[in-house]
Amino acid sequence: MMRCPFCNNSAHTRTSRYISGQTKEAYYQCQNIRCSCTFKTIESIAKVLRKPAS
Ligand SMILES: [Zn+2]
């Protein structure tokens, strides 16, 4: 979930896809009917806090 950058309402994911192993692109649509804007986000791993034990 992501907030709309225009009206601050919650926006829902329409589609998402991985553009690399650690980066995901998602398309959002604002749930506010009077706004209903769409936007795209890039989500990626910022930091690994604990690596696998192996
Ligand atoms: Zn909005």
mmCIF file of the protein (N, C-alpha, C, O) and its ligand, coordinates in Angstrom:
data_MODEL
# 
_entry.id   MODEL 
# 
loop_
_entity.id 
_entity.type 
_entity.pdbx_number_of_molecules 
1 polymer     1 
2 non-polymer 1 
# 
_entity_poly.entity_id                      1 
_entity_poly.type                           'polypeptide(L)' 
_entity_poly.nstd_linkage                   no 
_entity_poly.nstd_monomer                   no 
_entity_poly.pdbx_seq_one_letter_code       MMRCPFCNNSAHTRTSRYISGQTKEAYYQCQNIRCSCTFKTIESIAKVLRKPAS 
_entity_poly.pdbx_seq_one_letter_code_can   MMRCPFCNNSAHTRTSRYISGQTKEAYYQCQNIRCSCTFKTIESIAKVLRKPAS 
_entity_poly.pdbx_strand_id                 A 
# 
loop_
_entity_poly_seq.entity_id 
_entity_poly_seq.num 
_entity_poly_seq.mon_id 
_entity_poly_seq.hetero 
1 1  MET n 
1 2  MET n 
1 3  ARG n 
1 4  CYS n 
1 5  PRO n 
1 6  PHE n 
1 7  CYS n 
1 8  ASN n 
1 9  ASN n 
1 10 SER n 
1 11 ALA n 
1 12 HIS n 
1 13 THR n 
1 14 ARG n 
1 15 THR n 
1 16 SER n 
1 17 ARG n 
1 18 TYR n 
1 19 ILE n 
1 20 SER n 
1 21 GLY n 
1 22 GLN n 
1 23 THR n 
1 24 LYS n 
1 25 GLU n 
1 26 ALA n 
1 27 TYR n 
1 28 TYR n 
1 29 GLN n 
1 30 CYS n 
1 31 GLN n 
1 32 ASN n 
1 33 ILE n 
1 34 ARG n 
1 35 CYS n 
1 36 SER n 
1 37 CYS n 
1 38 THR n 
1 39 PHE n 
1 40 LYS n 
1 41 THR n 
1 42 ILE n 
1 43 GLU n 
1 44 SER n 
1 45 ILE n 
1 46 ALA n 
1 47 LYS n 
1 48 VAL n 
1 49 LEU n 
1 50 ARG n 
1 51 LYS n 
1 52 PRO n 
1 53 ALA n 
1 54 SER n 
# 
loop_
_struct_asym.id 
_struct_asym.entity_id 
A 1 
B 2 
# 
loop_
_chem_comp.id 
_chem_comp.type 
_chem_comp.mon_nstd_flag 
ALA 'L-peptide linking' y 
ARG 'L-peptide linking' y 
ASN 'L-peptide linking' y 
CYS 'L-peptide linking' y 
GLN 'L-peptide linking' y 
GLU 'L-peptide linking' y 
GLY 'peptide linking'   y 
HIS 'L-peptide linking' y 
ILE 'L-peptide linking' y 
LEU 'L-peptide linking' y 
LYS 'L-peptide linking' y 
MET 'L-peptide linking' y 
PHE 'L-peptide linking' y 
PRO 'L-peptide linking' y 
SER 'L-peptide linking' y 
THR 'L-peptide linking' y 
TYR 'L-peptide linking' y 
VAL 'L-peptide linking' y 
ZN  non-polymer         . 
# 
_pdbx_entity_nonpoly.entity_id   2 
_pdbx_entity_nonpoly.name        ? 
_pdbx_entity_nonpoly.comp_id     ZN 
# 
_pdbx_nonpoly_scheme.asym_id         B 
_pdbx_nonpoly_scheme.entity_id       2 
_pdbx_nonpoly_scheme.mon_id          ZN 
_pdbx_nonpoly_scheme.ndb_seq_num     1 
_pdbx_nonpoly_scheme.pdb_seq_num     101 
_pdbx_nonpoly_scheme.auth_seq_num    101 
_pdbx_nonpoly_scheme.pdb_mon_id      ZN 
_pdbx_nonpoly_scheme.auth_mon_id     ZN 
_pdbx_nonpoly_scheme.pdb_strand_id   A 
_pdbx_nonpoly_scheme.pdb_ins_code    . 
# 
loop_
_atom_site.group_PDB 
_atom_site.id 
_atom_site.type_symbol 
_atom_site.label_atom_id 
_atom_site.label_alt_id 
_atom_site.label_comp_id 
_atom_site.label_asym_id 
_atom_site.label_entity_id 
_atom_site.label_seq_id 
_atom_site.pdbx_PDB_ins_code 
_atom_site.Cartn_x 
_atom_site.Cartn_y 
_atom_site.Cartn_z 
_atom_site.occupancy 
_atom_site.B_iso_or_equiv 
_atom_site.pdbx_formal_charge 
_atom_site.auth_seq_id 
_atom_site.auth_comp_id 
_atom_site.auth_asym_id 
_atom_site.auth_atom_id 
_atom_site.pdbx_PDB_model_num 
ATOM   1   N  N  . MET A 1 1  ? 0.860   -1.206  0.000   1.00 0.00 ? 1   MET A N  1 
ATOM   2   C  CA . MET A 1 1  ? 0.000   0.000   0.000   1.00 0.00 ? 1   MET A CA 1 
ATOM   3   C  C  . MET A 1 1  ? 0.888   1.244   0.000   1.00 0.00 ? 1   MET A C  1 
ATOM   4   O  O  . MET A 1 1  ? 1.949   1.287   0.622   1.00 0.00 ? 1   MET A O  1 
ATOM   5   N  N  . MET A 1 2  ? 0.408   2.245   -0.720  1.00 0.00 ? 2   MET A N  1 
ATOM   6   C  CA . MET A 1 2  ? 1.150   3.500   -0.829  1.00 0.00 ? 2   MET A CA 1 
ATOM   7   C  C  . MET A 1 2  ? 0.136   4.633   -0.786  1.00 0.00 ? 2   MET A C  1 
ATOM   8   O  O  . MET A 1 2  ? -0.987  4.481   -1.267  1.00 0.00 ? 2   MET A O  1 
ATOM   9   N  N  . ARG A 1 3  ? 0.523   5.766   -0.214  1.00 0.00 ? 3   ARG A N  1 
ATOM   10  C  CA . ARG A 1 3  ? -0.392  6.905   -0.196  1.00 0.00 ? 3   ARG A CA 1 
ATOM   11  C  C  . ARG A 1 3  ? -0.290  7.691   -1.497  1.00 0.00 ? 3   ARG A C  1 
ATOM   12  O  O  . ARG A 1 3  ? 0.773   7.794   -2.109  1.00 0.00 ? 3   ARG A O  1 
ATOM   13  N  N  . CYS A 1 4  ? -1.425  8.237   -1.894  1.00 0.00 ? 4   CYS A N  1 
ATOM   14  C  CA . CYS A 1 4  ? -1.463  9.071   -3.091  1.00 0.00 ? 4   CYS A CA 1 
ATOM   15  C  C  . CYS A 1 4  ? -0.622  10.335  -2.854  1.00 0.00 ? 4   CYS A C  1 
ATOM   16  O  O  . CYS A 1 4  ? -0.762  10.971  -1.809  1.00 0.00 ? 4   CYS A O  1 
ATOM   17  N  N  . PRO A 1 5  ? 0.248   10.712  -3.805  1.00 0.00 ? 5   PRO A N  1 
ATOM   18  C  CA . PRO A 1 5  ? 1.086   11.897  -3.633  1.00 0.00 ? 5   PRO A CA 1 
ATOM   19  C  C  . PRO A 1 5  ? 0.301   13.203  -3.794  1.00 0.00 ? 5   PRO A C  1 
ATOM   20  O  O  . PRO A 1 5  ? 0.835   14.272  -3.500  1.00 0.00 ? 5   PRO A O  1 
ATOM   21  N  N  . PHE A 1 6  ? -0.937  13.141  -4.248  1.00 0.00 ? 6   PHE A N  1 
ATOM   22  C  CA . PHE A 1 6  ? -1.733  14.345  -4.484  1.00 0.00 ? 6   PHE A CA 1 
ATOM   23  C  C  . PHE A 1 6  ? -2.757  14.606  -3.383  1.00 0.00 ? 6   PHE A C  1 
ATOM   24  O  O  . PHE A 1 6  ? -2.875  15.730  -2.896  1.00 0.00 ? 6   PHE A O  1 
ATOM   25  N  N  . CYS A 1 7  ? -3.501  13.559  -2.988  1.00 0.00 ? 7   CYS A N  1 
ATOM   26  C  CA . CYS A 1 7  ? -4.563  13.773  -2.003  1.00 0.00 ? 7   CYS A CA 1 
ATOM   27  C  C  . CYS A 1 7  ? -4.304  13.019  -0.699  1.00 0.00 ? 7   CYS A C  1 
ATOM   28  O  O  . CYS A 1 7  ? -5.088  13.138  0.243   1.00 0.00 ? 7   CYS A O  1 
ATOM   29  N  N  . ASN A 1 8  ? -3.227  12.252  -0.629  1.00 0.00 ? 8   ASN A N  1 
ATOM   30  C  CA . ASN A 1 8  ? -2.836  11.540  0.589   1.00 0.00 ? 8   ASN A CA 1 
ATOM   31  C  C  . ASN A 1 8  ? -3.765  10.377  0.955   1.00 0.00 ? 8   ASN A C  1 
ATOM   32  O  O  . ASN A 1 8  ? -3.623  9.776   2.020   1.00 0.00 ? 8   ASN A O  1 
ATOM   33  N  N  . ASN A 1 9  ? -4.696  10.071  0.084   1.00 0.00 ? 9   ASN A N  1 
ATOM   34  C  CA . ASN A 1 9  ? -5.567  8.911   0.296   1.00 0.00 ? 9   ASN A CA 1 
ATOM   35  C  C  . ASN A 1 9  ? -4.770  7.623   0.050   1.00 0.00 ? 9   ASN A C  1 
ATOM   36  O  O  . ASN A 1 9  ? -3.678  7.670   -0.515  1.00 0.00 ? 9   ASN A O  1 
ATOM   37  N  N  . SER A 1 10 ? -5.306  6.492   0.468   1.00 0.00 ? 10  SER A N  1 
ATOM   38  C  CA . SER A 1 10 ? -4.607  5.243   0.189   1.00 0.00 ? 10  SER A CA 1 
ATOM   39  C  C  . SER A 1 10 ? -4.798  4.854   -1.276  1.00 0.00 ? 10  SER A C  1 
ATOM   40  O  O  . SER A 1 10 ? -5.869  5.039   -1.852  1.00 0.00 ? 10  SER A O  1 
ATOM   41  N  N  . ALA A 1 11 ? -3.747  4.318   -1.851  1.00 0.00 ? 11  ALA A N  1 
ATOM   42  C  CA . ALA A 1 11 ? -3.796  3.864   -3.240  1.00 0.00 ? 11  ALA A CA 1 
ATOM   43  C  C  . ALA A 1 11 ? -3.526  2.370   -3.267  1.00 0.00 ? 11  ALA A C  1 
ATOM   44  O  O  . ALA A 1 11 ? -2.744  1.860   -2.465  1.00 0.00 ? 11  ALA A O  1 
ATOM   45  N  N  . HIS A 1 12 ? -4.168  1.676   -4.181  1.00 0.00 ? 12  HIS A N  1 
ATOM   46  C  CA . HIS A 1 12 ? -4.013  0.232   -4.256  1.00 0.00 ? 12  HIS A CA 1 
ATOM   47  C  C  . HIS A 1 12 ? -3.193  -0.183  -5.474  1.00 0.00 ? 12  HIS A C  1 
ATOM   48  O  O  . HIS A 1 12 ? -3.220  0.475   -6.514  1.00 0.00 ? 12  HIS A O  1 
ATOM   49  N  N  . THR A 1 13 ? -2.467  -1.282  -5.325  1.00 0.00 ? 13  THR A N  1 
ATOM   50  C  CA . THR A 1 13 ? -1.654  -1.802  -6.423  1.00 0.00 ? 13  THR A CA 1 
ATOM   51  C  C  . THR A 1 13 ? -2.542  -2.329  -7.546  1.00 0.00 ? 13  THR A C  1 
ATOM   52  O  O  . THR A 1 13 ? -3.498  -3.063  -7.298  1.00 0.00 ? 13  THR A O  1 
ATOM   53  N  N  . ARG A 1 14 ? -2.229  -1.959  -8.751  1.00 0.00 ? 14  ARG A N  1 
ATOM   54  C  CA . ARG A 1 14 ? -2.939  -2.526  -9.894  1.00 0.00 ? 14  ARG A CA 1 
ATOM   55  C  C  . ARG A 1 14 ? -2.123  -3.680  -10.451 1.00 0.00 ? 14  ARG A C  1 
ATOM   56  O  O  . ARG A 1 14 ? -2.628  -4.794  -10.591 1.00 0.00 ? 14  ARG A O  1 
ATOM   57  N  N  . THR A 1 15 ? -0.873  -3.418  -10.766 1.00 0.00 ? 15  THR A N  1 
ATOM   58  C  CA . THR A 1 15 ? 0.023   -4.488  -11.197 1.00 0.00 ? 15  THR A CA 1 
ATOM   59  C  C  . THR A 1 15 ? 1.405   -4.221  -10.631 1.00 0.00 ? 15  THR A C  1 
ATOM   60  O  O  . THR A 1 15 ? 1.749   -3.083  -10.311 1.00 0.00 ? 15  THR A O  1 
ATOM   61  N  N  . SER A 1 16 ? 2.189   -5.271  -10.512 1.00 0.00 ? 16  SER A N  1 
ATOM   62  C  CA . SER A 1 16 ? 3.576   -5.096  -10.102 1.00 0.00 ? 16  SER A CA 1 
ATOM   63  C  C  . SER A 1 16 ? 4.427   -6.145  -10.794 1.00 0.00 ? 16  SER A C  1 
ATOM   64  O  O  . SER A 1 16 ? 3.955   -7.237  -11.110 1.00 0.00 ? 16  SER A O  1 
ATOM   65  N  N  . ARG A 1 17 ? 5.670   -5.805  -11.021 1.00 0.00 ? 17  ARG A N  1 
ATOM   66  C  CA . ARG A 1 17 ? 6.595   -6.762  -11.638 1.00 0.00 ? 17  ARG A CA 1 
ATOM   67  C  C  . ARG A 1 17 ? 7.997   -6.498  -11.134 1.00 0.00 ? 17  ARG A C  1 
ATOM   68  O  O  . ARG A 1 17 ? 8.346   -5.377  -10.764 1.00 0.00 ? 17  ARG A O  1 
ATOM   69  N  N  . TYR A 1 18 ? 8.797   -7.559  -11.126 1.00 0.00 ? 18  TYR A N  1 
ATOM   70  C  CA . TYR A 1 18 ? 10.191  -7.409  -10.722 1.00 0.00 ? 18  TYR A CA 1 
ATOM   71  C  C  . TYR A 1 18 ? 11.000  -6.967  -11.937 1.00 0.00 ? 18  TYR A C  1 
ATOM   72  O  O  . TYR A 1 18 ? 10.959  -7.602  -12.991 1.00 0.00 ? 18  TYR A O  1 
ATOM   73  N  N  . ILE A 1 19 ? 11.735  -5.870  -11.774 1.00 0.00 ? 19  ILE A N  1 
ATOM   74  C  CA . ILE A 1 19 ? 12.590  -5.422  -12.866 1.00 0.00 ? 19  ILE A CA 1 
ATOM   75  C  C  . ILE A 1 19 ? 14.030  -5.896  -12.654 1.00 0.00 ? 19  ILE A C  1 
ATOM   76  O  O  . ILE A 1 19 ? 14.856  -5.828  -13.564 1.00 0.00 ? 19  ILE A O  1 
ATOM   77  N  N  . SER A 1 20 ? 14.324  -6.381  -11.426 1.00 0.00 ? 20  SER A N  1 
ATOM   78  C  CA . SER A 1 20 ? 15.559  -7.117  -11.168 1.00 0.00 ? 20  SER A CA 1 
ATOM   79  C  C  . SER A 1 20 ? 15.286  -7.977  -9.939  1.00 0.00 ? 20  SER A C  1 
ATOM   80  O  O  . SER A 1 20 ? 14.180  -7.943  -9.401  1.00 0.00 ? 20  SER A O  1 
ATOM   81  N  N  . GLY A 1 21 ? 16.273  -8.745  -9.487  1.00 0.00 ? 21  GLY A N  1 
ATOM   82  C  CA . GLY A 1 21 ? 16.068  -9.616  -8.340  1.00 0.00 ? 21  GLY A CA 1 
ATOM   83  C  C  . GLY A 1 21 ? 15.741  -8.867  -7.062  1.00 0.00 ? 21  GLY A C  1 
ATOM   84  O  O  . GLY A 1 21 ? 15.131  -9.432  -6.154  1.00 0.00 ? 21  GLY A O  1 
ATOM   85  N  N  . GLN A 1 22 ? 16.135  -7.603  -6.976  1.00 0.00 ? 22  GLN A N  1 
ATOM   86  C  CA . GLN A 1 22 ? 15.937  -6.846  -5.746  1.00 0.00 ? 22  GLN A CA 1 
ATOM   87  C  C  . GLN A 1 22 ? 15.101  -5.591  -5.948  1.00 0.00 ? 22  GLN A C  1 
ATOM   88  O  O  . GLN A 1 22 ? 14.964  -4.781  -5.031  1.00 0.00 ? 22  GLN A O  1 
ATOM   89  N  N  . THR A 1 23 ? 14.552  -5.427  -7.118  1.00 0.00 ? 23  THR A N  1 
ATOM   90  C  CA . THR A 1 23 ? 13.791  -4.207  -7.407  1.00 0.00 ? 23  THR A CA 1 
ATOM   91  C  C  . THR A 1 23 ? 12.447  -4.537  -8.028  1.00 0.00 ? 23  THR A C  1 
ATOM   92  O  O  . THR A 1 23 ? 12.366  -5.301  -8.990  1.00 0.00 ? 23  THR A O  1 
ATOM   93  N  N  . LYS A 1 24 ? 11.399  -3.958  -7.474  1.00 0.00 ? 24  LYS A N  1 
ATOM   94  C  CA . LYS A 1 24 ? 10.048  -4.210  -7.935  1.00 0.00 ? 24  LYS A CA 1 
ATOM   95  C  C  . LYS A 1 24 ? 9.410   -2.895  -8.365  1.00 0.00 ? 24  LYS A C  1 
ATOM   96  O  O  . LYS A 1 24 ? 9.540   -1.866  -7.701  1.00 0.00 ? 24  LYS A O  1 
ATOM   97  N  N  . GLU A 1 25 ? 8.724   -2.962  -9.487  1.00 0.00 ? 25  GLU A N  1 
ATOM   98  C  CA . GLU A 1 25 ? 8.008   -1.809  -10.009 1.00 0.00 ? 25  GLU A CA 1 
ATOM   99  C  C  . GLU A 1 25 ? 6.522   -2.066  -9.798  1.00 0.00 ? 25  GLU A C  1 
ATOM   100 O  O  . GLU A 1 25 ? 6.027   -3.140  -10.141 1.00 0.00 ? 25  GLU A O  1 
ATOM   101 N  N  . ALA A 1 26 ? 5.806   -1.096  -9.239  1.00 0.00 ? 26  ALA A N  1 
ATOM   102 C  CA . ALA A 1 26 ? 4.381   -1.290  -8.993  1.00 0.00 ? 26  ALA A CA 1 
ATOM   103 C  C  . ALA A 1 26 ? 3.581   -0.100  -9.510  1.00 0.00 ? 26  ALA A C  1 
ATOM   104 O  O  . ALA A 1 26 ? 4.015   1.048   -9.418  1.00 0.00 ? 26  ALA A O  1 
ATOM   105 N  N  . TYR A 1 27 ? 2.398   -0.399  -10.057 1.00 0.00 ? 27  TYR A N  1 
ATOM   106 C  CA . TYR A 1 27 ? 1.496   0.644   -10.530 1.00 0.00 ? 27  TYR A CA 1 
ATOM   107 C  C  . TYR A 1 27 ? 0.342   0.766   -9.548  1.00 0.00 ? 27  TYR A C  1 
ATOM   108 O  O  . TYR A 1 27 ? -0.297  -0.226  -9.198  1.00 0.00 ? 27  TYR A O  1 
ATOM   109 N  N  . TYR A 1 28 ? 0.085   1.974   -9.112  1.00 0.00 ? 28  TYR A N  1 
ATOM   110 C  CA . TYR A 1 28 ? -0.937  2.211   -8.098  1.00 0.00 ? 28  TYR A CA 1 
ATOM   111 C  C  . TYR A 1 28 ? -2.065  3.071   -8.665  1.00 0.00 ? 28  TYR A C  1 
ATOM   112 O  O  . TYR A 1 28 ? -1.863  3.882   -9.569  1.00 0.00 ? 28  TYR A O  1 
ATOM   113 N  N  . GLN A 1 29 ? -3.253  2.869   -8.109  1.00 0.00 ? 29  GLN A N  1 
ATOM   114 C  CA . GLN A 1 29 ? -4.372  3.748   -8.414  1.00 0.00 ? 29  GLN A CA 1 
ATOM   115 C  C  . GLN A 1 29 ? -4.942  4.273   -7.108  1.00 0.00 ? 29  GLN A C  1 
ATOM   116 O  O  . GLN A 1 29 ? -5.211  3.509   -6.181  1.00 0.00 ? 29  GLN A O  1 
ATOM   117 N  N  . CYS A 1 30 ? -5.124  5.596   -7.045  1.00 0.00 ? 30  CYS A N  1 
ATOM   118 C  CA . CYS A 1 30 ? -5.681  6.241   -5.865  1.00 0.00 ? 30  CYS A CA 1 
ATOM   119 C  C  . CYS A 1 30 ? -7.131  5.796   -5.664  1.00 0.00 ? 30  CYS A C  1 
ATOM   120 O  O  . CYS A 1 30 ? -7.904  5.708   -6.618  1.00 0.00 ? 30  CYS A O  1 
ATOM   121 N  N  . GLN A 1 31 ? -7.490  5.514   -4.393  1.00 0.00 ? 31  GLN A N  1 
ATOM   122 C  CA . GLN A 1 31 ? -8.839  5.035   -4.106  1.00 0.00 ? 31  GLN A CA 1 
ATOM   123 C  C  . GLN A 1 31 ? -9.848  6.165   -3.930  1.00 0.00 ? 31  GLN A C  1 
ATOM   124 O  O  . GLN A 1 31 ? -11.048 5.912   -3.825  1.00 0.00 ? 31  GLN A O  1 
ATOM   125 N  N  . ASN A 1 32 ? -9.387  7.373   -3.897  1.00 0.00 ? 32  ASN A N  1 
ATOM   126 C  CA . ASN A 1 32 ? -10.271 8.534   -3.811  1.00 0.00 ? 32  ASN A CA 1 
ATOM   127 C  C  . ASN A 1 32 ? -10.889 8.775   -5.197  1.00 0.00 ? 32  ASN A C  1 
ATOM   128 O  O  . ASN A 1 32 ? -10.177 9.099   -6.148  1.00 0.00 ? 32  ASN A O  1 
ATOM   129 N  N  . ILE A 1 33 ? -12.215 8.615   -5.306  1.00 0.00 ? 33  ILE A N  1 
ATOM   130 C  CA . ILE A 1 33 ? -12.887 8.680   -6.606  1.00 0.00 ? 33  ILE A CA 1 
ATOM   131 C  C  . ILE A 1 33 ? -12.698 10.046  -7.274  1.00 0.00 ? 33  ILE A C  1 
ATOM   132 O  O  . ILE A 1 33 ? -12.567 10.130  -8.495  1.00 0.00 ? 33  ILE A O  1 
ATOM   133 N  N  . ARG A 1 34 ? -12.684 11.103  -6.474  1.00 0.00 ? 34  ARG A N  1 
ATOM   134 C  CA . ARG A 1 34 ? -12.534 12.438  -7.052  1.00 0.00 ? 34  ARG A CA 1 
ATOM   135 C  C  . ARG A 1 34 ? -11.111 12.716  -7.537  1.00 0.00 ? 34  ARG A C  1 
ATOM   136 O  O  . ARG A 1 34 ? -10.880 13.649  -8.306  1.00 0.00 ? 34  ARG A O  1 
ATOM   137 N  N  . CYS A 1 35 ? -10.165 11.899  -7.082  1.00 0.00 ? 35  CYS A N  1 
ATOM   138 C  CA . CYS A 1 35 ? -8.762  12.048  -7.505  1.00 0.00 ? 35  CYS A CA 1 
ATOM   139 C  C  . CYS A 1 35 ? -8.445  10.994  -8.572  1.00 0.00 ? 35  CYS A C  1 
ATOM   140 O  O  . CYS A 1 35 ? -8.146  11.317  -9.722  1.00 0.00 ? 35  CYS A O  1 
ATOM   141 N  N  . SER A 1 36 ? -8.519  9.734   -8.157  1.00 0.00 ? 36  SER A N  1 
ATOM   142 C  CA . SER A 1 36 ? -8.284  8.557   -9.013  1.00 0.00 ? 36  SER A CA 1 
ATOM   143 C  C  . SER A 1 36 ? -7.051  8.675   -9.906  1.00 0.00 ? 36  SER A C  1 
ATOM   144 O  O  . SER A 1 36 ? -7.060  8.201   -11.042 1.00 0.00 ? 36  SER A O  1 
ATOM   145 N  N  . CYS A 1 37 ? -6.009  9.293   -9.407  1.00 0.00 ? 37  CYS A N  1 
ATOM   146 C  CA . CYS A 1 37 ? -4.777  9.370   -10.177 1.00 0.00 ? 37  CYS A CA 1 
ATOM   147 C  C  . CYS A 1 37 ? -4.066  8.015   -10.139 1.00 0.00 ? 37  CYS A C  1 
ATOM   148 O  O  . CYS A 1 37 ? -4.330  7.193   -9.262  1.00 0.00 ? 37  CYS A O  1 
ATOM   149 N  N  . THR A 1 38 ? -3.182  7.794   -11.078 1.00 0.00 ? 38  THR A N  1 
ATOM   150 C  CA . THR A 1 38 ? -2.360  6.587   -11.086 1.00 0.00 ? 38  THR A CA 1 
ATOM   151 C  C  . THR A 1 38 ? -0.895  7.014   -11.078 1.00 0.00 ? 38  THR A C  1 
ATOM   152 O  O  . THR A 1 38 ? -0.527  8.047   -11.638 1.00 0.00 ? 38  THR A O  1 
ATOM   153 N  N  . PHE A 1 39 ? -0.090  6.214   -10.448 1.00 0.00 ? 39  PHE A N  1 
ATOM   154 C  CA . PHE A 1 39 ? 1.340   6.496   -10.405 1.00 0.00 ? 39  PHE A CA 1 
ATOM   155 C  C  . PHE A 1 39 ? 2.119   5.197   -10.274 1.00 0.00 ? 39  PHE A C  1 
ATOM   156 O  O  . PHE A 1 39 ? 1.552   4.139   -10.000 1.00 0.00 ? 39  PHE A O  1 
ATOM   157 N  N  . LYS A 1 40 ? 3.410   5.295   -10.471 1.00 0.00 ? 40  LYS A N  1 
ATOM   158 C  CA . LYS A 1 40 ? 4.286   4.137   -10.469 1.00 0.00 ? 40  LYS A CA 1 
ATOM   159 C  C  . LYS A 1 40 ? 5.314   4.297   -9.365  1.00 0.00 ? 40  LYS A C  1 
ATOM   160 O  O  . LYS A 1 40 ? 5.788   5.403   -9.106  1.00 0.00 ? 40  LYS A O  1 
ATOM   161 N  N  . THR A 1 41 ? 5.660   3.198   -8.716  1.00 0.00 ? 41  THR A N  1 
ATOM   162 C  CA . THR A 1 41 ? 6.705   3.254   -7.691  1.00 0.00 ? 41  THR A CA 1 
ATOM   163 C  C  . THR A 1 41 ? 7.803   2.246   -8.031  1.00 0.00 ? 41  THR A C  1 
ATOM   164 O  O  . THR A 1 41 ? 7.584   1.273   -8.752  1.00 0.00 ? 41  THR A O  1 
ATOM   165 N  N  . ILE A 1 42 ? 8.971   2.510   -7.494  1.00 0.00 ? 42  ILE A N  1 
ATOM   166 C  CA . ILE A 1 42 ? 10.087  1.562   -7.578  1.00 0.00 ? 42  ILE A CA 1 
ATOM   167 C  C  . ILE A 1 42 ? 10.441  1.180   -6.151  1.00 0.00 ? 42  ILE A C  1 
ATOM   168 O  O  . ILE A 1 42 ? 10.815  2.033   -5.345  1.00 0.00 ? 42  ILE A O  1 
ATOM   169 N  N  . GLU A 1 43 ? 10.323  -0.099  -5.846  1.00 0.00 ? 43  GLU A N  1 
ATOM   170 C  CA . GLU A 1 43 ? 10.629  -0.578  -4.499  1.00 0.00 ? 43  GLU A CA 1 
ATOM   171 C  C  . GLU A 1 43 ? 11.841  -1.497  -4.578  1.00 0.00 ? 43  GLU A C  1 
ATOM   172 O  O  . GLU A 1 43 ? 11.886  -2.413  -5.398  1.00 0.00 ? 43  GLU A O  1 
ATOM   173 N  N  . SER A 1 44 ? 12.819  -1.245  -3.722  1.00 0.00 ? 44  SER A N  1 
ATOM   174 C  CA . SER A 1 44 ? 14.005  -2.100  -3.755  1.00 0.00 ? 44  SER A CA 1 
ATOM   175 C  C  . SER A 1 44 ? 14.536  -2.351  -2.352  1.00 0.00 ? 44  SER A C  1 
ATOM   176 O  O  . SER A 1 44 ? 14.222  -1.617  -1.415  1.00 0.00 ? 44  SER A O  1 
ATOM   177 N  N  . ILE A 1 45 ? 15.338  -3.388  -2.220  1.00 0.00 ? 45  ILE A N  1 
ATOM   178 C  CA . ILE A 1 45 ? 15.962  -3.718  -0.935  1.00 0.00 ? 45  ILE A CA 1 
ATOM   179 C  C  . ILE A 1 45 ? 16.897  -2.582  -0.545  1.00 0.00 ? 45  ILE A C  1 
ATOM   180 O  O  . ILE A 1 45 ? 17.821  -2.251  -1.288  1.00 0.00 ? 45  ILE A O  1 
ATOM   181 N  N  . ALA A 1 46 ? 16.657  -1.982  0.625   1.00 0.00 ? 46  ALA A N  1 
ATOM   182 C  CA . ALA A 1 46 ? 17.496  -0.872  1.073   1.00 0.00 ? 46  ALA A CA 1 
ATOM   183 C  C  . ALA A 1 46 ? 18.704  -1.383  1.856   1.00 0.00 ? 46  ALA A C  1 
ATOM   184 O  O  . ALA A 1 46 ? 19.805  -0.849  1.728   1.00 0.00 ? 46  ALA A O  1 
ATOM   185 N  N  . LYS A 1 47 ? 18.493  -2.411  2.661   1.00 0.00 ? 47  LYS A N  1 
ATOM   186 C  CA . LYS A 1 47 ? 19.596  -2.928  3.482   1.00 0.00 ? 47  LYS A CA 1 
ATOM   187 C  C  . LYS A 1 47 ? 19.252  -4.330  3.946   1.00 0.00 ? 47  LYS A C  1 
ATOM   188 O  O  . LYS A 1 47 ? 18.114  -4.584  4.342   1.00 0.00 ? 47  LYS A O  1 
ATOM   189 N  N  . VAL A 1 48 ? 20.192  -5.230  3.906   1.00 0.00 ? 48  VAL A N  1 
ATOM   190 C  CA . VAL A 1 48 ? 20.009  -6.570  4.464   1.00 0.00 ? 48  VAL A CA 1 
ATOM   191 C  C  . VAL A 1 48 ? 20.434  -6.524  5.924   1.00 0.00 ? 48  VAL A C  1 
ATOM   192 O  O  . VAL A 1 48 ? 21.584  -6.210  6.232   1.00 0.00 ? 48  VAL A O  1 
ATOM   193 N  N  . LEU A 1 49 ? 19.501  -6.839  6.824   1.00 0.00 ? 49  LEU A N  1 
ATOM   194 C  CA . LEU A 1 49 ? 19.795  -6.744  8.251   1.00 0.00 ? 49  LEU A CA 1 
ATOM   195 C  C  . LEU A 1 49 ? 20.433  -8.021  8.806   1.00 0.00 ? 49  LEU A C  1 
ATOM   196 O  O  . LEU A 1 49 ? 21.256  -7.971  9.720   1.00 0.00 ? 49  LEU A O  1 
ATOM   197 N  N  . ARG A 1 50 ? 20.042  -9.152  8.244   1.00 0.00 ? 50  ARG A N  1 
ATOM   198 C  CA . ARG A 1 50 ? 20.642  -10.406 8.678   1.00 0.00 ? 50  ARG A CA 1 
ATOM   199 C  C  . ARG A 1 50 ? 20.676  -11.357 7.497   1.00 0.00 ? 50  ARG A C  1 
ATOM   200 O  O  . ARG A 1 50 ? 19.643  -11.647 6.894   1.00 0.00 ? 50  ARG A O  1 
ATOM   201 N  N  . LYS A 1 51 ? 21.845  -11.835 7.173   1.00 0.00 ? 51  LYS A N  1 
ATOM   202 C  CA . LYS A 1 51 ? 21.986  -12.750 6.049   1.00 0.00 ? 51  LYS A CA 1 
ATOM   203 C  C  . LYS A 1 51 ? 21.630  -14.171 6.490   1.00 0.00 ? 51  LYS A C  1 
ATOM   204 O  O  . LYS A 1 51 ? 21.621  -14.453 7.688   1.00 0.00 ? 51  LYS A O  1 
ATOM   205 N  N  . PRO A 1 52 ? 21.337  -15.069 5.545   1.00 0.00 ? 52  PRO A N  1 
ATOM   206 C  CA . PRO A 1 52 ? 21.045  -16.465 5.905   1.00 0.00 ? 52  PRO A CA 1 
ATOM   207 C  C  . PRO A 1 52 ? 22.218  -17.084 6.659   1.00 0.00 ? 52  PRO A C  1 
ATOM   208 O  O  . PRO A 1 52 ? 23.374  -16.730 6.425   1.00 0.00 ? 52  PRO A O  1 
ATOM   209 N  N  . ALA A 1 53 ? 21.911  -18.006 7.562   1.00 0.00 ? 53  ALA A N  1 
ATOM   210 C  CA . ALA A 1 53 ? 22.929  -18.587 8.435   1.00 0.00 ? 53  ALA A CA 1 
ATOM   211 C  C  . ALA A 1 53 ? 23.975  -19.404 7.674   1.00 0.00 ? 53  ALA A C  1 
ATOM   212 O  O  . ALA A 1 53 ? 25.146  -19.412 8.056   1.00 0.00 ? 53  ALA A O  1 
ATOM   213 N  N  . SER A 1 54 ? 23.571  -20.086 6.609   1.00 0.00 ? 54  SER A N  1 
ATOM   214 C  CA . SER A 1 54 ? 24.489  -20.975 5.896   1.00 0.00 ? 54  SER A CA 1 
ATOM   215 C  C  . SER A 1 54 ? 25.778  -20.249 5.553   1.00 0.00 ? 54  SER A C  1 
ATOM   216 O  O  . SER A 1 54 ? 26.676  -20.837 4.950   1.00 0.00 ? 54  SER A O  1 
HETATM 217 ZN ZN . ZN  B 2 .  ? -5.361  10.763  -4.861  1.00 0.00 2 101 ZN  A ZN 1 
# 
